[in-house]
């Protein structure tokens, strides 16, 4: 099927101006199984954040990429062996004021307040930690973070204000 292309530039401009007062938002959901590469899902979240006007700044897009990548990586690590065929689901809601991403896994869940506190980043003892930094990193990069334990797993909610 061929889609007609509007050649009248003024007509296009008017249509864009007509949309200026509309609410611009994105609601999307994607998933991957723990054996799959989750980077394409992260890239979809970033693409959605980039198309809105105004988009997130490059620095905030970097924060979003890193936070969502960490959440997806953690979801893969904790996914229950008996649920490997079940997907990790990534939901994204972007509007004029915020970006909210939810990463839902099939892991056993955890209480972030029970995690062992990490040494200060400038403390030489911190160099002894090779993993276990993801939750702290997500909390540092995002404006809002929530961890919800559910019957079949955990949902990590990452929020950035625009």
N, C-alpha and C positions, 0 to 999 in steps of 0.2 A: 504494500500500500504506500502510495506517495503522499506525503503531507505537503500541502501548498505552502510556499514561503511568501510571507508578506514583503513586498518590495517597496512599499510606501513607508519611508523612514518616519515621516510625521505621524502616520497611523500607529506605528510601533511605539513611538515616544508617548503618544496619548494613552495607549494601553498600559504602559509602564506607570505613567502618572496616575492613572485610575487605580492601580494596585497599591499606590503609596500609602493609602489609609488602611489597608487591610492588615490583619494580624498575620505576621509571618511566623510560621512554626513548622517543625519537623517532628513527626512521631515515627520511629522506625524500630524494627526488631530484627535481629539476625542471630544465628546460632552456629556452633561448631561442636564437634565431638572431641573429647580429650586427645585423640590421636591426630587431629587435624591441626593445621597451622592457623592460629587465631589472628595473625596480622591482617588478613584481608577484612576481618570484622572491625578491628581497630581503625583501619583505613576508612571504612564506611562511616564510622562515627565522626572522624575528622573531616571527611568530605562534606557531611551534613553541616558541620559547624562552620565550614569555610564558605558555603554558598549564601548564607544569610547576610543581610546588609544592615548594620555593619557586622563583619565577621569577628571572631575572636582575634586578638592580636597574635602575632607569631609566637610570642613568649607564652601566652595562655594556651595556644594550640599545642605547643610543646609539653606544657604541664598536663593537658588533657591526654595527649598521646601516652605519656609516661604513666599516668595514674591508671588509665584503662588497660594498658599493657600489663602493669603489675597485677591488677585485679584479675585479668584473664589468666595470667601465668599462675597465680595462686589458686584459681578455680581448677585448673588442670591438675595441679599438685594434690589437691585434697579430694578430688572426685572419687567416690567410692568405687572399688573394683567391680562390684556387681552392677554398677550403673554406667559402665563405660560406653554403652550404646546410647545412653541418654545425653542430650546436648547440654552444653553450657549456653545459656540464653543471655544475650546482651540487648537491652532495650535502651533507646535513646529518645529523649524529649528535649527539643531545642526551641526556645521562643525568644522574643525580643529582650528578655531580661536574664535568662539563665540557660545553662546546659545541664541536663541531668541524665546520667548514665547509670543503669542498673545491670549488674553482672550476677546472674543466678546460677549457682553450681549445685551439685548433688553430693557435697561433702558433709561431714558430720556436724559442721557448725562450730562456732567458738565464741567466746566472750572476750572482746578486745581488752577489757579491763583486767583480765587475768594474764595477759601477756607480760613476760618479764620486761621491765623497762630497759631500754638500751642506754649505754653510756652516752654522755654528751658527744656530739660529733668531733669536738676538739680533744677529747680524752684519748690518749694512746690505746686504752683498752678497747676502744671501738674498732680498732684494726683487727681484732680477733674474731669479729663477726663477719662471716662470709655469706650468710643468708639470714632470712628473718627480718629484713629491713623493709619489705614491701608495704606492710600496713602503715608503718610510720611515714614512709615516703608518700603514700596516697594521702594520708592525713595532712602532710605538709603542703602538698601541691594543690589540693582541692579547698574550696571555700567551705564546703559542707561534706561530711562523710557520715554514713550510718551503716551499721552491720545488723541485719535482721536474720535471726535464726528461725528457720521455718521447718515444718515437718520433714520435708524431703531435701533440705540443704540450707544454703546461706545465700542471702542477697546482699551485695555490697552496693551502696548507693553513693555515687560521686556527683557532687554539685559544684558548678563554677558559675559565678555571676558574670554577666557580660558587662 
